[in-house]
Amino acid sequence: MADIDIVKVDQGGVNARILAKEAKVDFRRVEAASLKMPTRFTSAEGKRFFVRMFNTLQLNTHFISVIARTRLDHDDIAKIETGIRTQLDKVTVNLNQAIDGAEALFKANGITSSASYDTVPLDIEVHVLSSISRRFLEVLGKLDQLMPLLQTLEIHEVISAQAVDIQRASLKRQVRDVANGARNFAVGLRRRMNALDTRSAEPAREVLPEPEAAALIESTGDEEPAGADDVGGLELVASDASAVMPSGIAP
């Protein structure tokens, strides 16, 4: 007797829809080498967070660590990098604790298998530009690992659906804050660089005829460092930057 499918399952359409909404970022002016890392996401949260945030964070942190460092004080840049790494460390600790707690509940309740997804996994080769990018990718992997564990515990009524929603929302917010914070730092540094450009251009405006001065300003804009126009992609949340802003550094 031929097999009869009574349930229609995903054949890759979910991934296609997620990738279609990917935040478009332009890496054509980024000349740094990247480490190619095969990566798989299975959960809806892991897939969407990767697609929406990872490349944007990469571009923002590249701007902070490479572009801004050529123009601004190195100590200020180092403080910002330390702030981002500290936030990543905190999120990593919280995710590890959540995974360990879920696995302990599995053991205590005799649960031997985890829920799995009927959608096709998102398999992708990720081009990792920096240590911060690599650590953020690891955070996304841990989030992806945790999601089916929580779902399993809810299915077995070990924890309530409300408790799952609260924990899921809290951890997703922490991961999102890392990406938003990096964006806010990049925006703040670009403003400082623009202010330097404005001050350095003022004498030229005073001595050049107006048409020549306009041409100078236009040329300066065309020759901005790589990535200077590419720090967008996520909604700016001022409170996120203040939460991780190193002492003495303002966005």
Secondary structure as GFF3:
##gff-version 3
##sequence-region A 1 251
A	DSSP	alpha_helix	13	20	.	.	.	ID=ss1
A	DSSP	beta_strand	35	41	.	.	.	ID=ss2
A	DSSP	alpha_helix	44	49	.	.	.	ID=ss3
A	DSSP	pi_helix	50	54	.	.	.	ID=ss4
A	DSSP	alpha_helix	55	62	.	.	.	ID=ss5
A	DSSP	pi_helix	63	67	.	.	.	ID=ss6
A	DSSP	three_ten_helix	68	70	.	.	.	ID=ss7
A	DSSP	alpha_helix	74	108	.	.	.	ID=ss8
A	DSSP	beta_strand	122	128	.	.	.	ID=ss9
A	DSSP	alpha_helix	131	155	.	.	.	ID=ss10
A	DSSP	alpha_helix	161	207	.	.	.	ID=ss11
A	DSSP	alpha_helix	210	222	.	.	.	ID=ss12
A	DSSP	alpha_helix	238	244	.	.	.	ID=ss13
###
